């Protein structure tokens, strides 16, 4: 789909800590990422956006920014 993903170490730490809280091993990682990306995927599949930047926001309301070419 030619979508460029970017993220930083803080985002990785955030996901890892959330997985530890769920106490279900590596399966938690997929669940957490699915939850974060589910809203964005609708817009990506519609081919409206080509880049997604994953980050840890201050209020945890939205963990990504979508951008066009």
ABEGO torsion letter per residue (X at the ends): XGBBBBBBAAAAAAAAAAAAAAGAEAAAAAAAAAAAAAAAAAAAAAGABABBBBBBBAAGABABBBBBX
